[in-house]
Amino acid sequence: MIDLLVTGKTWRQSKDQSEGIWRYNTDADTRRKFNNQFSIGWTQTDTTGFIDNEVKLWIHPPRHNQYTLTETSPFPDIRKKLNFGDQYTSVLFVGKGWGDLSGKKIKSTYTISKIKREKDETLWTINAVSEFEGKTNTAKFIYSSKEGFIFIHYTFYNGDEMKMKLIKNEASLK
């Protein structure tokens, strides 16, 4: 289990991003299972940034502990006011402190593959592909106009897969 706390502050690393804190609830069995996987450090929290404006919602995914490979994958990213079939791209340069990944250029391409409109909510399905040094990752995101990103399915270049599903959105309870 992980959760993202939105603090309402500006992220210290970028004045263009808001601050979020990923909280990792990693139990000892999971830590042992992934003990040999490269990680930038096992931690309980990670302060990071996200962008939420009139153009897009873009989030640094959880990247510590067993989630390290998300750094090489398409980040959760939806461009607002898009239509079925529209595409957009992003480029990320991995920062220092990521071992062999430091300095790598990761290019991602996103495609709106489905839009489902209901009377008080719209769901977008976004298929994305990232590439770096000949390695390819894919991601499928489902974004809700009411709840934000509600489902993510990653397939990583090494054959691993990870699915993330929104269980509870505190903001929607208020």
CYANA upper distance limits for C-alpha pairs under 8 A (distance plus 0.5 A):
  1 MET  CA     24 TYR  CA      7.13
  1 MET  CA     25 ASN  CA      5.89
  1 MET  CA     26 THR  CA      7.52
  2 ILE  CA     22 TRP  CA      7.33
  2 ILE  CA     23 ARG  CA      6.03
  2 ILE  CA     24 TYR  CA      5.23
  2 ILE  CA     25 ASN  CA      6.26
  3 ASP  CA     22 TRP  CA      6.21
  3 ASP  CA     23 ARG  CA      5.79
  3 ASP  CA     24 TYR  CA      7.42
  4 LEU  CA     20 GLY  CA      6.86
  4 LEU  CA     21 ILE  CA      6.04
  4 LEU  CA     22 TRP  CA      5.06
  4 LEU  CA     23 ARG  CA      6.78
  5 LEU  CA     20 GLY  CA      5.99
  5 LEU  CA     21 ILE  CA      5.55
  5 LEU  CA     22 TRP  CA      6.94
  5 LEU  CA     23 ARG  CA      8.11
  6 VAL  CA     19 GLU  CA      6.83
  6 VAL  CA     20 GLY  CA      5.04
  6 VAL  CA     21 ILE  CA      7.06
  7 THR  CA     19 GLU  CA      6.41
  7 THR  CA     20 GLY  CA      6.40
  7 THR  CA     21 ILE  CA      7.99
  8 GLY  CA     18 SER  CA      7.34
  8 GLY  CA     19 GLU  CA      7.15
  9 LYS  CA     18 SER  CA      6.40
  9 LYS  CA     19 GLU  CA      5.95
 10 THR  CA     14 SER  CA      8.03
 10 THR  CA     15 LYS  CA      6.55
 10 THR  CA     16 ASP  CA      8.11
 10 THR  CA     17 GLN  CA      6.55
 10 THR  CA     18 SER  CA      4.91
 10 THR  CA     19 GLU  CA      5.77
 11 TRP  CA     15 LYS  CA      6.82
 11 TRP  CA     16 ASP  CA      8.40
 11 TRP  CA     17 GLN  CA      6.12
 11 TRP  CA     18 SER  CA      5.51
 11 TRP  CA     19 GLU  CA      4.73
 11 TRP  CA     20 GLY  CA      8.13
 11 TRP  CA     48 THR  CA      7.24
 11 TRP  CA     49 GLY  CA      6.08
 12 ARG  CA     19 GLU  CA      8.21
 13 GLN  CA     49 GLY  CA      8.35
 14 SER  CA     49 GLY  CA      8.14
 16 ASP  CA     51 ILE  CA      7.79
 17 GLN  CA     49 GLY  CA      5.85
 17 GLN  CA     50 PHE  CA      5.73
 17 GLN  CA     51 ILE  CA      5.60
 18 SER  CA     49 GLY  CA      5.87
 18 SER  CA     50 PHE  CA      5.83
 18 SER  CA     51 ILE  CA      6.65
 18 SER  CA     52 ASP  CA      8.31
 19 GLU  CA     47 THR  CA      7.39
 19 GLU  CA     48 THR  CA      6.35
 19 GLU  CA     49 GLY  CA      5.27
 19 GLU  CA     50 PHE  CA      7.04
 20 GLY  CA     47 THR  CA      6.33
 20 GLY  CA     48 THR  CA      5.87
 20 GLY  CA     49 GLY  CA      6.13
 20 GLY  CA     50 PHE  CA      7.38
 21 ILE  CA     45 THR  CA      6.99
 21 ILE  CA     46 ASP  CA      5.99
 21 ILE  CA     47 THR  CA      4.88
 21 ILE  CA     48 THR  CA      6.56
 22 TRP  CA     45 THR  CA      5.98
 22 TRP  CA     46 ASP  CA      5.66
 22 TRP  CA     47 THR  CA      6.92
 22 TRP  CA     48 THR  CA      8.02
 22 TRP  CA     62 PRO  CA      6.93
 23 ARG  CA     44 GLN  CA      6.26
 23 ARG  CA     45 THR  CA      4.98
 23 ARG  CA     46 ASP  CA      7.20
 24 TYR  CA     43 THR  CA      7.65
 24 TYR  CA     44 GLN  CA      5.35
 24 TYR  CA     45 THR  CA      6.39
 25 ASN  CA     44 GLN  CA      7.19
 26 THR  CA     30 THR  CA      6.87
 26 THR  CA     31 ARG  CA      7.16
 26 THR  CA     44 GLN  CA      8.06
 26 THR  CA     65 ASN  CA      8.41
 27 ASP  CA     31 ARG  CA      6.88
 28 ALA  CA     32 ARG  CA      6.71
 29 ASP  CA     33 LYS  CA      6.69
 30 THR  CA     34 PHE  CA      6.84
 31 ARG  CA     35 ASN  CA      6.24
 31 ARG  CA     65 ASN  CA      8.02
 31 ARG  CA     66 GLN  CA      8.09
 34 PHE  CA     65 ASN  CA      8.39
 34 PHE  CA     66 GLN  CA      6.55
 37 GLN  CA     66 GLN  CA      7.81
 38 PHE  CA     68 THR  CA      7.62
 39 SER  CA     64 HIS  CA      6.60
 39 SER  CA     65 ASN  CA      6.27
 39 SER  CA     66 GLN  CA      7.77
 39 SER  CA     68 THR  CA      6.30
 40 ILE  CA     64 HIS  CA      6.80
 40 ILE  CA     65 ASN  CA      8.11
 40 ILE  CA     68 THR  CA      8.12
 40 ILE  CA     97 GLY  CA      7.48
 40 ILE  CA     98 TRP  CA      6.59
 40 ILE  CA     99 GLY  CA      8.16
 41 GLY  CA     64 HIS  CA      7.00
 41 GLY  CA     65 ASN  CA      7.09
 42 TRP  CA     64 HIS  CA      6.88
 42 TRP  CA     65 ASN  CA      5.42
 43 THR  CA     64 HIS  CA      7.42
 43 THR  CA     65 ASN  CA      7.23
 46 ASP  CA     64 HIS  CA      8.18
 48 THR  CA     60 HIS  CA      7.19
 49 GLY  CA     59 ILE  CA      7.28
 49 GLY  CA     60 HIS  CA      6.63
 50 PHE  CA     57 LEU  CA      7.96
 50 PHE  CA     58 TRP  CA      6.11
 50 PHE  CA     59 ILE  CA      4.93
 50 PHE  CA     60 HIS  CA      6.54
 51 ILE  CA     56 LYS  CA      7.55
 51 ILE  CA     57 LEU  CA      5.96
 51 ILE  CA     58 TRP  CA      5.55
 51 ILE  CA     59 ILE  CA      6.97
 52 ASP  CA     56 LYS  CA      6.37
 52 ASP  CA     57 LEU  CA      4.90
 52 ASP  CA     58 TRP  CA      7.07
 53 ASN  CA     57 LEU  CA      7.05
 54 GLU  CA     80 LYS  CA      7.58
 55 VAL  CA     79 ARG  CA      6.34
 55 VAL  CA     80 LYS  CA      5.92
 55 VAL  CA     81 LYS  CA      8.41
 56 LYS  CA     77 ASP  CA      7.54
 56 LYS  CA     78 ILE  CA      6.06
 56 LYS  CA     79 ARG  CA      4.80
 56 LYS  CA     80 LYS  CA      5.86
 57 LEU  CA     76 PRO  CA      8.36
 57 LEU  CA     77 ASP  CA      6.17
 57 LEU  CA     78 ILE  CA      5.91
 57 LEU  CA     79 ARG  CA      7.12
 57 LEU  CA     80 LYS  CA      8.23
 58 TRP  CA     75 PHE  CA      7.58
 58 TRP  CA     76 PRO  CA      6.17
 58 TRP  CA     77 ASP  CA      4.79
 58 TRP  CA     78 ILE  CA      7.05
 59 ILE  CA     75 PHE  CA      6.86
 59 ILE  CA     76 PRO  CA      5.95
 59 ILE  CA     77 ASP  CA      7.10
 60 HIS  CA     75 PHE  CA      6.74
 60 HIS  CA     76 PRO  CA      7.78
 61 PRO  CA     70 THR  CA      7.09
 61 PRO  CA     71 GLU  CA      7.97
 61 PRO  CA     75 PHE  CA      6.68
 61 PRO  CA     76 PRO  CA      7.37
 62 PRO  CA     67 TYR  CA      6.56
 62 PRO  CA     68 THR  CA      8.21
 62 PRO  CA     70 THR  CA      7.68
 63 ARG  CA     67 TYR  CA      5.30
 63 ARG  CA     68 THR  CA      5.01
 63 ARG  CA     69 LEU  CA      7.55
 63 ARG  CA     70 THR  CA      6.40
 63 ARG  CA     71 GLU  CA      6.49
 64 HIS  CA     68 THR  CA      5.80
 69 LEU  CA     73 SER  CA      7.39
 69 LEU  CA    156 PHE  CA      7.62
 70 THR  CA     74 PRO  CA      7.97
 70 THR  CA     75 PHE  CA      7.90
 70 THR  CA    154 TYR  CA      8.45
 71 GLU  CA     75 PHE  CA      8.22
 71 GLU  CA     94 VAL  CA      8.21
 72 THR  CA    106 ILE  CA      7.08
 72 THR  CA    130 SER  CA      7.77
 72 THR  CA    131 GLU  CA      8.43
 72 THR  CA    132 PHE  CA      8.12
 72 THR  CA    137 ASN  CA      7.92
 73 SER  CA    106 ILE  CA      8.35
 73 SER  CA    108 SER  CA      8.18
 73 SER  CA    129 VAL  CA      7.97
 73 SER  CA    130 SER  CA      5.99
 73 SER  CA    131 GLU  CA      8.38
 73 SER  CA    137 ASN  CA      6.04
 73 SER  CA    138 THR  CA      7.34
 73 SER  CA    139 ALA  CA      7.80
 73 SER  CA    154 TYR  CA      8.20
 73 SER  CA    156 PHE  CA      7.83
 74 PRO  CA    108 SER  CA      6.07
 74 PRO  CA    109 THR  CA      8.31
 74 PRO  CA    128 ALA  CA      6.79
 74 PRO  CA    129 VAL  CA      6.87
 74 PRO  CA    130 SER  CA      5.94
 74 PRO  CA    137 ASN  CA      8.05
 74 PRO  CA    138 THR  CA      7.67
 74 PRO  CA    139 ALA  CA      7.02
 76 PRO  CA    141 PHE  CA      7.56
 76 PRO  CA    149 PHE  CA      8.13
 78 ILE  CA    126 ILE  CA      8.31
 78 ILE  CA    143 TYR  CA      8.23
 79 ARG  CA     88 TYR  CA      8.49
 82 LEU  CA     86 ASP  CA      6.84
 82 LEU  CA    112 ILE  CA      8.12
 83 ASN  CA    112 ILE  CA      7.43
 83 ASN  CA    115 ILE  CA      8.19
 84 PHE  CA    112 ILE  CA      5.78
 84 PHE  CA    113 SER  CA      6.44
 84 PHE  CA    114 LYS  CA      6.47
 84 PHE  CA    115 ILE  CA      6.88
 85 GLY  CA    111 THR  CA      6.60
 85 GLY  CA    112 ILE  CA      5.62
 85 GLY  CA    113 SER  CA      6.32
 85 GLY  CA    114 LYS  CA      8.42
 86 ASP  CA    111 THR  CA      6.29
 86 ASP  CA    112 ILE  CA      6.03
 87 GLN  CA    109 THR  CA      7.51
 87 GLN  CA    110 TYR  CA      5.91
 87 GLN  CA    111 THR  CA      4.96
 87 GLN  CA    112 ILE  CA      7.01
 88 TYR  CA    109 THR  CA      6.39
 88 TYR  CA    110 TYR  CA      5.82
 88 TYR  CA    111 THR  CA      7.30
 89 THR  CA    107 LYS  CA      7.78
 89 THR  CA    108 SER  CA      6.00
 89 THR  CA    109 THR  CA      4.90
 89 THR  CA    110 TYR  CA      6.53
 90 SER  CA    107 LYS  CA      6.39
 90 SER  CA    108 SER  CA      5.76
 90 SER  CA    109 THR  CA      7.15
 91 VAL  CA    105 LYS  CA      7.40
 91 VAL  CA    106 ILE  CA      6.17
 91 VAL  CA    107 LYS  CA      5.00
 91 VAL  CA    108 SER  CA      6.80
 92 LEU  CA    105 LYS  CA      6.28
 92 LEU  CA    106 ILE  CA      5.62
 92 LEU  CA    107 LYS  CA      6.97
 93 PHE  CA    103 GLY  CA      6.32
 93 PHE  CA    104 LYS  CA      6.10
 93 PHE  CA    105 LYS  CA      5.10
 93 PHE  CA    106 ILE  CA      6.78
 94 VAL  CA     98 TRP  CA      7.82
 94 VAL  CA    101 LEU  CA      7.00
 94 VAL  CA    102 SER  CA      5.68
 94 VAL  CA    103 GLY  CA      5.49
 94 VAL  CA    104 LYS  CA      5.86
 94 VAL  CA    105 LYS  CA      7.09
 94 VAL  CA    106 ILE  CA      8.17
 95 GLY  CA    102 SER  CA      5.90
 95 GLY  CA    103 GLY  CA      6.35
 96 LYS  CA    102 SER  CA      5.62
 96 LYS  CA    103 GLY  CA      7.35
 97 GLY  CA    102 SER  CA      6.84
 98 TRP  CA    102 SER  CA      5.30
104 LYS  CA    132 PHE  CA      7.65
105 LYS  CA    132 PHE  CA      6.72
106 ILE  CA    130 SER  CA      6.94
106 ILE  CA    131 GLU  CA      6.23
106 ILE  CA    132 PHE  CA      5.52
107 LYS  CA    130 SER  CA      5.94
107 LYS  CA    131 GLU  CA      6.01
107 LYS  CA    132 PHE  CA      7.29
108 SER  CA    128 ALA  CA      7.24
108 SER  CA    129 VAL  CA      5.98
108 SER  CA    130 SER  CA      4.60
108 SER  CA    131 GLU  CA      7.04
109 THR  CA    128 ALA  CA      6.00
109 THR  CA    129 VAL  CA      5.93
109 THR  CA    130 SER  CA      7.00
110 TYR  CA    126 ILE  CA      6.95
110 TYR  CA    127 ASN  CA      6.26
110 TYR  CA    128 ALA  CA      4.77
110 TYR  CA    129 VAL  CA      7.19
111 THR  CA    126 ILE  CA      6.02
111 THR  CA    127 ASN  CA      5.80
111 THR  CA    128 ALA  CA      6.73
112 ILE  CA    124 TRP  CA      7.42
112 ILE  CA    125 THR  CA      6.51
112 ILE  CA    126 ILE  CA      5.11
112 ILE  CA    127 ASN  CA      7.07
113 SER  CA    124 TRP  CA      8.19
113 SER  CA    125 THR  CA      6.09
113 SER  CA    126 ILE  CA      6.14
113 SER  CA    127 ASN  CA      6.95
114 LYS  CA    123 LEU  CA      8.48
114 LYS  CA    124 TRP  CA      6.26
114 LYS  CA    125 THR  CA      5.45
114 LYS  CA    126 ILE  CA      7.70
115 ILE  CA    122 THR  CA      7.52
115 ILE  CA    123 LEU  CA      6.18
115 ILE  CA    124 TRP  CA      5.12
115 ILE  CA    125 THR  CA      6.90
116 LYS  CA    122 THR  CA      6.17
116 LYS  CA    123 LEU  CA      5.57
116 LYS  CA    124 TRP  CA      7.04
117 ARG  CA    121 GLU  CA      6.77
117 ARG  CA    122 THR  CA      4.93
117 ARG  CA    123 LEU  CA      6.94
118 GLU  CA    122 THR  CA      6.39
121 GLU  CA    144 SER  CA      7.36
121 GLU  CA    145 SER  CA      6.15
121 GLU  CA    146 LYS  CA      6.62
122 THR  CA    144 SER  CA      6.37
122 THR  CA    145 SER  CA      5.83
122 THR  CA    146 LYS  CA      8.26
123 LEU  CA    142 ILE  CA      7.17
123 LEU  CA    143 TYR  CA      6.08
123 LEU  CA    144 SER  CA      5.13
123 LEU  CA    145 SER  CA      6.97
124 TRP  CA    141 PHE  CA      8.46
124 TRP  CA    142 ILE  CA      6.14
124 TRP  CA    143 TYR  CA      5.67
124 TRP  CA    144 SER  CA      7.12
125 THR  CA    140 LYS  CA      7.51
125 THR  CA    141 PHE  CA      6.23
125 THR  CA    142 ILE  CA      5.11
125 THR  CA    143 TYR  CA      7.03
126 ILE  CA    140 LYS  CA      6.21
126 ILE  CA    141 PHE  CA      5.59
126 ILE  CA    142 ILE  CA      6.87
126 ILE  CA    143 TYR  CA      8.41
127 ASN  CA    138 THR  CA      7.96
127 ASN  CA    139 ALA  CA      6.42
127 ASN  CA    140 LYS  CA      5.12
127 ASN  CA    141 PHE  CA      6.99
128 ALA  CA    138 THR  CA      6.12
128 ALA  CA    139 ALA  CA      5.61
128 ALA  CA    140 LYS  CA      6.77
129 VAL  CA    136 THR  CA      7.37
129 VAL  CA    137 ASN  CA      6.22
129 VAL  CA    138 THR  CA      4.95
129 VAL  CA    139 ALA  CA      6.90
130 SER  CA    136 THR  CA      6.14
130 SER  CA    137 ASN  CA      5.71
130 SER  CA    138 THR  CA      6.83
131 GLU  CA    135 LYS  CA      5.98
131 GLU  CA    136 THR  CA      5.11
131 GLU  CA    137 ASN  CA      7.06
132 PHE  CA    136 THR  CA      7.30
135 LYS  CA    157 TYR  CA      6.17
136 THR  CA    156 PHE  CA      7.57
136 THR  CA    157 TYR  CA      5.65
137 ASN  CA    154 TYR  CA      7.82
137 ASN  CA    155 THR  CA      6.21
137 ASN  CA    156 PHE  CA      5.09
137 ASN  CA    157 TYR  CA      5.62
138 THR  CA    154 TYR  CA      6.30
138 THR  CA    155 THR  CA      5.68
138 THR  CA    156 PHE  CA      7.09
139 ALA  CA    152 ILE  CA      7.30
139 ALA  CA    153 HIS  CA      5.93
139 ALA  CA    154 TYR  CA      4.93
139 ALA  CA    155 THR  CA      6.79
140 LYS  CA    151 PHE  CA      8.39
140 LYS  CA    152 ILE  CA      6.12
140 LYS  CA    153 HIS  CA      5.62
140 LYS  CA    154 TYR  CA      7.17
141 PHE  CA    149 PHE  CA      7.43
141 PHE  CA    150 ILE  CA      8.28
141 PHE  CA    151 PHE  CA      6.25
141 PHE  CA    152 ILE  CA      5.13
141 PHE  CA    153 HIS  CA      7.18
142 ILE  CA    149 PHE  CA      6.38
142 ILE  CA    150 ILE  CA      6.32
142 ILE  CA    151 PHE  CA      5.63
142 ILE  CA    152 ILE  CA      7.07
143 TYR  CA    147 GLU  CA      8.05
143 TYR  CA    148 GLY  CA      5.82
143 TYR  CA    149 PHE  CA      4.80
143 TYR  CA    150 ILE  CA      6.33
143 TYR  CA    151 PHE  CA      7.77
144 SER  CA    148 GLY  CA      5.39
144 SER  CA    149 PHE  CA      6.65
144 SER  CA    150 ILE  CA      7.10
146 LYS  CA    172 SER  CA      8.18
147 GLU  CA    169 ASN  CA      7.32
147 GLU  CA    172 SER  CA      7.37
149 PHE  CA    166 LEU  CA      7.89
150 ILE  CA    165 LYS  CA      6.19
150 ILE  CA    166 LEU  CA      5.25
151 PHE  CA    163 LYS  CA      7.88
151 PHE  CA    164 MET  CA      6.15
151 PHE  CA    165 LYS  CA      5.04
151 PHE  CA    166 LEU  CA      6.78
152 ILE  CA    163 LYS  CA      6.13
152 ILE  CA    164 MET  CA      5.56
152 ILE  CA    165 LYS  CA      7.04
153 HIS  CA    161 GLU  CA      7.80
153 HIS  CA    162 MET  CA      6.32
153 HIS  CA    163 LYS  CA      4.90
153 HIS  CA    164 MET  CA      6.93
154 TYR  CA    161 GLU  CA      5.97
154 TYR  CA    162 MET  CA      5.64
154 TYR  CA    163 LYS  CA      6.78
155 THR  CA    159 GLY  CA      7.14
155 THR  CA    160 ASP  CA      6.52
155 THR  CA    161 GLU  CA      4.97
155 THR  CA    162 MET  CA      7.17
156 PHE  CA    160 ASP  CA      5.83
156 PHE  CA    161 GLU  CA      6.55
169 ASN  CA    173 LEU  CA      7.45
170 GLU  CA    174 LYS  CA      7.65
